[in-house]
Amino acid sequence: MKIKVTSLYVDDQDKALRFYTEVLGFAKKADFSNGPFRWLTVASPEEPDGTELQLALNSNPAAQAYQEAMFQQRQPAAMFFTDDVQGDYQRIKAGGAEFTMPPTSVTGATIAMLNDTCGNLIQLTQLARY
């Protein structure tokens, strides 16, 4: 069994696609519509056939409440792993992203947190090398 797709709720799919591709550097993988439903995914250019992230329109009131509560509690909706959190922090910040936490050492890792502009906090994680 494999994880092929995971979903992230966003408040605007076009805005999310711009942010996740132009600012974070992911590549658009799938984008098609069926009536009002739009299936939109991005993937890491480092693993183009790896796990896809669905940027799902958050039109469900229960999911909206959950998304807002997680954001207010400063809990990340997703975590992306990197080999260079400081370099990615500089690159993404230069792209206009708002970080709510700069790279910070924690037990076993260095993490940074950013606002994806679509209702979510995203954590960047670089594992410590021992």
Secondary structure, DSSP 8 states (H G I E B T S, - for coil): ----EEEEEES-HHHHHHIIIIIS--EEEEEEEETTEEEEEEE-TTSTTS-EEEEEE---HHHHHHHHHHHHTT--SEEEE-S-HHHHHHHHHHTT-EEEEEEEEETTEEEEEEE-SSS-EEEEEEE---
